[in-house]
Amino acid sequence: CISSLEPSMSQAIRIGSHAKVLRSQLFPTTAPTTTTKINARHLSSIEHNPRWRASGVLDSYVAQPAHPISLRQLVFFGGRNLDEKKIINSANYVRTELPLRIAHRIRDMQKLPYVVVTNRHLSEVYELYYKAFESFRRIPEIKSLEDNEKFCEIVKTALQEHLTVIPSLAMGVLECNDLVPSHELDRFMNVILRSRISRRVIAEQHLALTDTFNSPFHFPDSVNHQPHDFVGEVFLRCNAREVVEQVGKHTLELAREANSSNSPIPEIQIEGHLDTTFPYIPSHLEYIIGELLRNSIQATIDHHTQLSTSTSSTTPIHLPPIKILICHTKEHIIFRVSDQGGGIPIAELPHLWSFAKGPRANNYLQNFSQVPKMAATLQELQKTAHTHSRRESMDTSLSRLTSRPPNLRLGMGLPMSRVYAEYWAGSLELHSLDGYGTDVFLQVSKLGNKCEQLNLDGV
Ligand code: COI
């Protein structure tokens, strides 16, 4: 059975076509380039690490499918009459589901060519995952609220420890992008990132439900006293216009900080079905809208400044607005973000959704000498800072995100936004009008009845 072999051997069997690449990377005839450098000490420490060997336990977890849930189910778990039994059920779901979901991703990493997983960033992620897998699978059934308190502490620590996962993965695939075809790395990234979102969603939802249960304002017998707008992390009446307005305000502030003080900043105009509300995890939507607006604002500033410079115009630069159209159908909310920022250069289009290729691959090494701790979303920031209530106004909470050091950008906002959109069965598409501007279409499910999409084939 291939899966019970050591990864180095099983990969040699599986990857056939990579064999040449592998051999030449392991025994290079010329000096390795910066991106393909292999640390010999590291390689040997991995080879001798028992975590890379056969693991019957891991096999038994990988043999089981995960159990995806929908937003509705998340709400139902913690909705009305949140009681001890529901909290304990929720804890046990997370306790059994986390090691299962992690096991699948560990196996994905074992299937990567050996030379890729020896990359220091990717092997750090592997070690983190293995540690979490071992820790969660050993937790006995949760039977009481005291057990749950201890469990929540373990979850909080894991959430904190895993804050380096996204930058490590991003840096790892960029460093390996000449070892493996980029479409394979991108597939790997899409699956591993979706899975990470999914684990953090179920873990954070459970912490939030436990908080609600422990809150002095929680009256189990009276539905009237519960703050019904949020069930855990899910905001039942997420308002499309409000999200765009709030995120837009803060993105414009960021743009003012990032550009020279006399640089004009475009206006954001919102139109369409402005009162649309739907259940969603706000931080996911904020992340996507924030990234789209940030791209549109910067493209508009850059394109029009360049036009004005090239014509040596002395008249003040006028920036066309960024227009957001919100439209709701029976099952979906669609956001169209239109800018006149000149479109995407044709050479960049093939790599637009890639984590492994594109302009970021060329300049990242200069900017990142060490792995930053990075909360991808507010939700992560809130849960790890422990200083923040999820019912704090979005205004205040967004300003916390803007306090991230500006160099925490890894240039993967667009592909990462699509991962967030597709996770809840939505979609993200981009149409570039060369020389004019860009239209991006974000579609999210309105009914909350779609399950998490853990695999790329939608199963
Ligand atoms: C992650 O953030 O990658 C996780 O898997 C978190 C989970 C262990 C709670």
Boltz pocket constraint, residues with backbone or C-beta under 6 A from the ligand:
constraints:
  - pocket:
      binder: B
      contacts: [[A, 98], [A, 132], [A, 155], [A, 158], [A, 159], [A, 162], [A, 163], [A, 165], [A, 196], [A, 199], [A, 200], [A, 203]]
      max_distance: 6.0
